[in-house]
Amino acid sequence: MENTIGLLHIRDDSEQNDHIELLIKRALIEQQYSLIEITEKEQIGALDGLVLQLEKSSDYVKAFQWLIDLKEEHSLFIWILSEGKDSELTKLYPHLSKNSVIEIIESDQGVEELGIKIKNALNYKNHLLNRIEPKKISDHHYLDPAKLSLVVHDKIIALTRKEFKIIELLYENLENVVTYEQINEAIYGNSTGESLEKYRVANFIFHIRNKLKEQSYFEIEIIRTKGYLLTYSKNERFLFENRGEKVLQ
C-alpha cells in the first residue's frame, strides 16, 4: 500500500525548502511513500500524513491557522519540523486537532528521525486498516471504512469523513427513517435541536445525494420535519417486484 505524505512549507521564500524536501525524500526512499508539496487545502484529503516546516517563531501563526482549518475535516499524522521547541507551541499544539496526532520534531534531531517516525506511524495505521472489514448487507453493495467509500456493484463512491459517518448511519438503518438529531450526533457527538443543525445536516445530505447519482441502486428520501431515509431506487424496486412475480408464476 502506497502512502502519500504532504510537505507544507510555511515560508514560500525560504532557501531551505528544496534542501529539506530532498532530505525527506532520501529518508523515505526505501518506503512505499510518495511526497508531494502542499499549496492548497484541497490537497489534504488525499494525504496520510503531513509535514510542516517551521523556521521562525513568526511561522507558528500560519501553522496554527492550517491546523485549525484541519481540525474536524481530516484525520492525519502531522509532524512539525521546527528549529526549536517553543514553549507556547508545545502547550497549544495538542489542542489544535480533534482527530489528528501532532508531534513536534526539532530540526537538530535530523530528518532521519522524522523518517523513522513517519515509517512507524504509517505502519501502525496500515496495520489497523487491514483489520477493518467492509460492512456488508449484500454482496452487491457495502461500506468500506478503510477507503471511506460506498461500493455499489463495483462502483466506488468516495466520501469525506463526515459524509461517510452519515451514509454509515443511513446504511445501517436501511429503509428506516434516521432523524436530524441522530445524524447530528453521529458527526458532531451531540445535538441541541437548533435549526442550524438541520441546515448543516441538509448541506451534507445535498452533497451525498449528488454523489449517489453515480449509481442507480440507492437513493436518499427526505422525510419532512423528521430526517432522511436510505432506500432502494424506484428502478431497483421495479426489478425486485418483477423478480417476485416471475417466481410466483
N, C-alpha and C positions, 0 to 999 in steps of 0.2 A: 504494500500500500504506500503510495507516494503522498507525503505531507507537504503542505505549502506554508512557508514561513514568510511573513511580510517584514520589510525593513523600512521604518519610518524615520527619515532624517528631519528633526525639528528645525534645524538651520539649513536652509537651501544653499547658502553661500559658503558653507564650511569646506575647507580644503581637505578635511579628514574623511569626508563622505565616501569617496571612491576607495580609500585605503581600508576603512572599516568594512565596507562591503566585500572587498577582496579577502580580507582576513576571515570573515564569517563563512564565505563560500569554501575557503580552504578547510575550516574547522568542520564543515558539514559534507566534505567531498565524498566520504565513504558511506554516507547515509542516503536513503531514498527520499531526499528532500529537494524541493525547488525553492529558490529565494527570489522574491520579487520586490521591487521598490514600490512603496505605497505613496500615492499622491492624492487619492480621493477616498472618502469614507465608504463609497460603494464597493470598493475592493475588499473590504474587511470580511464580508460574508463568505468569501472563498478560502479564508485562512484557517490554519490550525494553530498558529502561534504568531506573535507579533513582537519584534524587537524595536524599542525606541532608543535612539541615540541622543544623549544629552551631554552638552559640553560645558554649559554655564548655568548658573542658578536662574538666569532670566529665561532659560528654555523651559523651566518647570511649568510656567503658566500655560504655555501652549500644550505641553504634555497633559496637564490636568484637564484641559478642555477636550482633548481627544478621548481621554479615559472616561470622562463624564458622559460624553456622547455615546460611548460604547457600553455604558453601564448596564442597560437592560436588554439591548438587542442581540448581543453576542456573548458566547462563552469561549474564552480563549486563554491560552497560556501567554502571559505578557512579561517580557524581560526588559527591564530598563537599564541600559548601559550608561553608567554615569561616571563623571570624573571623581565623584566622592559622595559618600552617604550624607546628604543634607539632613539635619535633624528634623526640620519641618516636613520634608518629603517623607521621611521614614514614618512619621506619625500619621500622615494623611493617606498614603497610597493604599493601605488595606481597606479603606472605606470608599475608594473610588470606583469599585466594581462589585456588583452583586453576584455575578456569575463567573467571573474570571479569576485566575490565580496570577497575582502580580508579584514579581520578585526584582529586587534591585541588585545589580552586579557592578561592582566598581571596576573601572577600566583597567586599573593596575592588576586585577586578578587575571587578566588575559582573556582573549576571545576564545582560547581553547576551553577555558572553564565554562563559558557561555555555551559552546558546542556540546559539552558533556551534559549540561543541564537541559538543553533542548532535546537531546537524544533520550535521556531518561524520562522526561515529562511526556514526550510523544509516544514512546514505547509503552508507557503506562496507559495512556489514553487509548491507543490502538488495542491493547490487551482487553480493556473494558468493553470497547465497541464490538470486538469479536465475540464477546459473551452475550451480546444483546441479540435476541432473536426477533425477527419481524412478527408483529401481531397480526394473526390471520383469522378472518371469519370465513373466508372462502379461498380456494386455491387460485381463483381468478382475480382477487384483489387483496391487498394487505398494506399495513403501515410499516415503514422501515425507519425505526428511530435512529439508526446509525447514520442514515443519509437524509434525515428529516424530509421524508417524502411519502406520498401515497402512490402505490403501484396498482394500476388497473390494466389487466390484460397486457402486461409487459410495458405499458406506457408509464414513465416515471414523471410524477408531478412534484417538482421541487417546491418546498415551503420554507418560510422563515421559522425561527424557533417558536414564536408566539402563534403563528398560523398552524404549526404542527400540533401545538397543545390543544388548539380549538378543534381541529379536524379529528384529533385523537379522541376527544370527549364526545364529539358527534358520532364518530365511527363506533365507539363502544356502546352508544345508545341508539344504534341504527333503527330507524322507524319510530323513534320515541322523541318527544319534544325535550330540548335542553334549554333551560331558561337563561335570560340575560345574566342573572346573578351567578349561575353555575359557571358560565363561560368566563365572566369577570374574575371569579375566584381562581379558575384554572390558570389564567395568565398573570394575575396580579397578587393572588394569595388572599384577597379579602374583597368584600363588596359592601358598599354603603347604600346602594339603591338609588344613587343620584342619576339624574338624566344624562350627565356627562359620560357615565359608564356605558349607557346604552349606545351613545354616539360612537364611543371608541370601539365597542364590540361590533356595531354595524359597519364601521370602516374596515375592520379586519375581515368580516364576512364578505364584504363587497370584493375585496382583493382575492379571497379564496374562491368565490363563485366565478370570477374571471378565469382563474387558473383551472377550474374544473371544466371549462369549456373545451379543454384539450381532450376530454374523453366524453363518452355518452352513457356511462353506466350509472353514475350518481348525480344527484342534484340536491341543492340545499333549498328547502322551502322556508319562507318567512311565516311564522305563526304570530299574527298580530297581537301585540301587547304582552306576549309570553316569551318568545325566543325563536329558536330555529330547529329545523328537523332535517337530518340527513336521510334521504330516501332514494330508492331506485328511480331512475328516469322513466318517463312515460313510455319511451320505446322499449325499455327493458321490461317493464310491466306487461306490455303487449306481447312480448315474446314469451314471458312466463305463462300468461293466460293461454296462448296458443299451444304451448307445450302441454299444458294441463288438459286442454280439450282433446288433443290427439291421443293422450294416454287413456282418457275415458272412453274414446271411441274404440 
